[in-house]
Amino acid sequence: MIEIKTPAEIDRMRAAGRITAQALQAAKEAARPGMALDELDAVAAKVIADAGADPVFLGYQPHGAPTPYPGVACISVNDAIVHGIPGRYRLRAGDLVSVDCGAKLDGWCGDAAISFTVGEASPEDADLIATTTRALEAGIAAAVPGARLGDVAHAIGSVVRSSRYGLMADHGGHGIGREMHEAPHVPNEGRPRRGVRLQPGLVLALEPMLIAGGRDDYVTDPDGWTLRSADGTRAAHVEHTVAVTEDGPRVLTTL
């Protein structure tokens, strides 16, 4: 069942989204060579706790997951696409890092992700991150009243395929509200003018996940969570929580 939010509820989601954005920004600013991923996770955890919010990911165990998720953020490095567990790996100059994080405030969720490099980015990494961001921006621009879910998916996928990157198979965005994952599923590729019609009050988390080598397939680490590119090439992941409104798309997970 797809839940439509009122303007007041969207405002409350905006508060959770702002905290999510602050946690991501703090993690990015703290990332440096030699820092362990669990230390970076603690940075995000402190921002969320200091704001009086709760971490959405910690303890989350969806169907098929082997264990409850043990971190506040998913931190995926280099060939890890999504769901990387923040352990004792220490960052190195040139690492490509994707941080996915969520906060819940007064019963409402925010969910977002960023990708960045530790230190100066190579031209290849810079283009991968920029293209992932352009794909997200295209999806956001398509999230207007009267459009279809397929229009959003097509907008994202068109940017990716024209750039010859891989697009992670079987994964996409989702509805969000009182729970982090709600209906509908939002594919990152699709046919325009198909699917659910978008109406004001629908809130979606849009999240393209691109693979540098051009393949879509992935493999799962022994931890049961971390998903890596099957060809071993680098990946980038960006995400925003976006509300469909009469005035156009409203991004809820900015500073």
C-alpha positions as CSV (number, residue, x, y, z in Angstrom):
1,M,0.0,0.0,0.0
2,I,1.4,3.4,-1.0
3,E,1.0,6.1,1.7
4,I,0.5,9.7,0.7
5,K,1.9,12.2,3.1
6,T,0.4,15.5,4.1
7,P,2.4,18.8,3.7
8,A,2.8,18.8,7.5
9,E,4.2,15.3,7.5
10,I,6.6,16.1,4.7
11,D,7.9,19.0,6.8
12,R,8.5,16.5,9.6
13,M,10.3,14.3,7.1
14,R,12.4,17.3,6.1
15,A,13.6,17.6,9.7
16,A,14.8,13.9,9.7
17,G,16.3,14.5,6.2
18,R,18.3,17.5,7.4
19,I,19.8,15.4,10.2
20,T,20.7,12.6,7.7
21,A,22.4,15.2,5.5
22,Q,24.4,16.6,8.5
23,A,25.6,13.1,9.4
24,L,26.7,12.4,5.8
25,Q,28.5,15.8,5.6
26,A,30.3,15.1,8.9
27,A,31.4,11.7,7.7
28,K,32.8,13.2,4.5
29,E,34.6,15.9,6.3
30,A,36.1,13.5,8.8
31,A,37.3,10.9,6.2
32,R,41.1,10.8,5.9
33,P,43.8,8.3,5.2
34,G,44.3,6.0,8.2
35,M,40.8,6.4,9.6
36,A,39.0,3.1,10.2
37,L,35.5,2.7,8.8
38,D,34.0,2.1,12.3
39,E,35.5,5.4,13.4
40,L,33.8,7.1,10.5
41,D,30.5,5.3,11.5
42,A,30.9,6.8,15.0
43,V,31.1,10.3,13.5
44,A,27.7,9.8,11.8
45,A,26.3,8.2,14.9
46,K,27.2,11.2,17.1
47,V,25.5,13.7,14.7
48,I,22.3,11.7,14.8
49,A,22.3,11.2,18.6
50,D,23.2,14.8,19.2
51,A,20.2,15.9,17.2
52,G,17.9,13.7,19.3
53,A,17.2,11.3,16.4
54,D,17.6,7.6,16.0
55,P,19.7,5.7,13.4
56,V,17.5,3.9,10.9
57,F,20.0,1.3,9.8
58,L,21.3,0.1,13.2
59,G,19.7,-3.3,13.9
60,Y,17.7,-3.3,10.6
61,Q,17.1,-6.9,9.3
62,P,15.1,-7.1,6.2
63,H,13.9,-10.4,4.7
64,G,16.9,-12.4,3.6
65,A,19.5,-10.6,5.6
66,P,21.6,-13.0,7.7
67,T,21.9,-10.8,10.7
68,P,20.7,-7.4,12.0
69,Y,22.8,-4.6,10.4
70,P,25.5,-3.7,12.9
71,G,26.3,-0.1,11.9
72,V,24.7,3.3,11.8
73,A,25.8,3.9,8.2
74,C,26.6,1.6,5.3
75,I,30.2,2.5,4.2
76,S,31.2,0.9,0.9
77,V,34.8,1.3,-0.4
78,N,36.0,1.0,-4.0
79,D,34.4,-2.1,-5.6
80,A,31.8,-2.3,-2.8
81,I,28.6,-0.9,-4.2
82,V,26.3,-0.8,-1.2
83,H,25.7,-2.2,2.3
84,G,29.3,-2.2,3.3
85,I,29.7,-2.9,7.0
86,P,31.9,-0.3,8.8
87,G,34.7,-2.4,10.3
88,R,38.5,-2.0,10.9
89,Y,39.5,-1.3,7.3
90,R,41.5,1.9,7.3
91,L,41.0,4.4,4.5
92,R,43.8,5.1,2.0
93,A,44.4,8.1,-0.2
94,G,42.4,7.7,-3.4
95,D,39.8,5.3,-2.0
96,L,36.3,5.8,-3.4
97,V,33.8,5.9,-0.5
98,S,30.0,5.6,-0.6
99,V,28.2,6.4,2.7
100,D,24.5,5.6,3.0
101,C,22.8,6.8,6.2
102,G,19.3,7.3,7.6
103,A,17.8,9.1,10.7
104,K,14.4,8.9,12.3
105,L,12.9,11.8,14.1
106,D,9.5,12.0,15.8
107,G,8.5,8.8,13.8
108,W,9.6,10.0,10.4
109,C,12.6,8.8,8.3
110,G,15.2,10.4,6.1
111,D,17.5,8.3,3.9
112,A,20.4,9.5,1.7
113,A,23.8,8.6,0.4
114,I,26.9,10.3,-1.0
115,S,30.1,9.2,-2.8
116,F,33.4,10.9,-2.6
117,T,37.1,10.1,-2.7
118,V,39.7,10.3,0.0
119,G,42.0,13.1,-1.2
120,E,42.2,14.0,-4.9
121,A,40.0,11.9,-7.2
122,S,41.3,10.3,-10.3
123,P,39.6,11.5,-13.6
124,E,37.9,8.1,-13.8
125,D,36.4,8.3,-10.2
126,A,35.4,11.9,-10.7
127,D,33.5,11.1,-13.8
128,L,31.8,8.0,-12.2
129,I,30.6,10.1,-9.2
130,A,29.5,13.0,-11.4
131,T,27.5,10.7,-13.7
132,T,25.9,9.0,-10.7
133,T,24.9,12.4,-9.4
134,R,23.5,13.4,-12.8
135,A,21.4,10.3,-12.9
136,L,20.0,11.1,-9.5
137,E,19.3,14.7,-10.6
138,A,17.5,13.4,-13.7
139,G,15.3,11.1,-11.6
140,I,14.5,14.0,-9.2
141,A,13.5,16.3,-12.1
142,A,11.1,13.6,-13.4
143,A,9.3,13.3,-10.0
144,V,6.4,15.6,-10.7
145,P,2.7,15.3,-10.3
146,G,1.1,13.4,-13.2
147,A,4.2,11.6,-14.2
148,R,4.6,7.9,-13.9
149,L,7.1,5.9,-11.9
150,G,8.5,4.6,-15.2
151,D,9.4,8.2,-16.1
152,V,11.6,8.5,-13.1
153,A,13.2,5.1,-13.8
154,H,13.7,6.0,-17.4
155,A,15.3,9.3,-16.6
156,I,17.8,7.7,-14.3
157,G,18.6,4.8,-16.6
158,S,19.0,6.9,-19.7
159,V,21.9,8.9,-18.1
160,V,23.6,5.7,-17.0
161,R,23.3,3.8,-20.2
162,S,24.4,6.8,-22.4
163,S,27.5,6.9,-20.2
164,R,28.2,3.2,-20.6
165,Y,28.4,2.5,-16.9
166,G,26.9,-0.5,-15.3
167,L,23.7,-0.2,-13.3
168,M,23.5,-2.5,-10.3
169,A,21.0,-5.3,-11.0
170,D,17.9,-5.9,-8.9
171,H,18.3,-2.8,-6.8
172,G,16.6,0.6,-6.8
173,G,14.9,3.2,-4.7
174,H,11.8,2.9,-2.6
175,G,9.0,4.7,-0.9
176,I,9.8,6.1,2.5
177,G,7.9,7.6,5.5
178,R,7.3,6.2,8.9
179,E,9.4,3.2,7.8
180,M,12.7,3.4,5.8
181,H,11.4,1.0,3.1
182,E,7.8,1.5,2.0
183,A,6.0,0.9,-1.3
184,P,6.6,1.5,-4.1
185,H,9.8,0.0,-5.4
186,V,11.5,2.5,-7.7
187,P,13.6,0.8,-10.5
188,N,16.7,2.6,-11.8
189,E,15.7,1.7,-15.3
190,G,12.4,1.4,-17.0
191,R,9.9,2.4,-19.7
192,P,8.4,5.9,-19.7
193,R,4.7,6.5,-19.2
194,R,4.4,3.2,-17.3
195,G,3.7,2.3,-13.7
196,V,2.2,4.2,-10.7
197,R,1.1,7.7,-11.4
198,L,2.9,10.2,-9.1
199,Q,0.7,12.5,-7.0
200,P,1.5,15.2,-4.4
201,G,2.4,13.6,-1.1
202,L,4.3,10.6,-2.5
203,V,7.8,10.5,-1.0
204,L,10.5,8.4,-2.6
205,A,14.1,7.6,-1.9
206,L,15.9,7.7,-5.3
207,E,19.3,6.0,-5.4
208,P,21.3,5.1,-8.6
209,M,24.2,2.7,-8.1
210,L,26.7,2.8,-10.9
211,I,29.6,0.4,-11.7
212,A,32.6,1.6,-13.6
213,G,33.2,-1.5,-15.6
214,G,29.9,-1.4,-17.4
215,R,28.5,-4.7,-16.0
216,D,25.4,-4.8,-13.9
217,D,26.1,-8.0,-11.8
218,Y,27.4,-8.2,-8.3
219,V,28.6,-10.6,-5.7
220,T,27.9,-10.8,-1.9
221,D,30.7,-10.9,0.7
222,P,30.7,-13.6,3.3
223,D,29.3,-11.1,5.8
224,G,26.0,-11.4,3.9
225,W,25.6,-7.7,3.6
226,T,28.4,-6.1,1.4
227,L,27.6,-6.2,-2.3
228,R,30.6,-5.8,-4.7
229,S,30.9,-5.4,-8.4
230,A,31.4,-8.8,-10.0
231,D,34.1,-7.5,-12.3
232,G,36.0,-5.8,-9.4
233,T,35.6,-2.3,-10.7
234,R,34.7,0.7,-8.6
235,A,31.2,1.8,-7.8
236,A,29.4,4.9,-6.7
237,H,26.0,5.4,-5.0
238,V,24.1,8.6,-4.3
239,E,20.6,9.0,-2.9
240,H,18.1,11.6,-1.8
241,T,14.7,11.5,-0.2
242,V,12.3,13.4,-2.5
243,A,8.7,14.5,-2.0
244,V,6.4,15.0,-5.0
245,T,4.6,18.3,-4.5
246,E,2.3,20.6,-6.4
247,D,5.3,22.9,-6.8
248,G,7.6,20.2,-8.1
249,P,10.0,17.8,-6.5
250,R,11.2,18.8,-3.0
251,V,14.5,17.3,-1.9
252,L,14.3,16.5,1.9
253,T,17.8,15.3,2.6
254,T,19.9,18.5,2.0
255,L,21.6,20.6,4.7
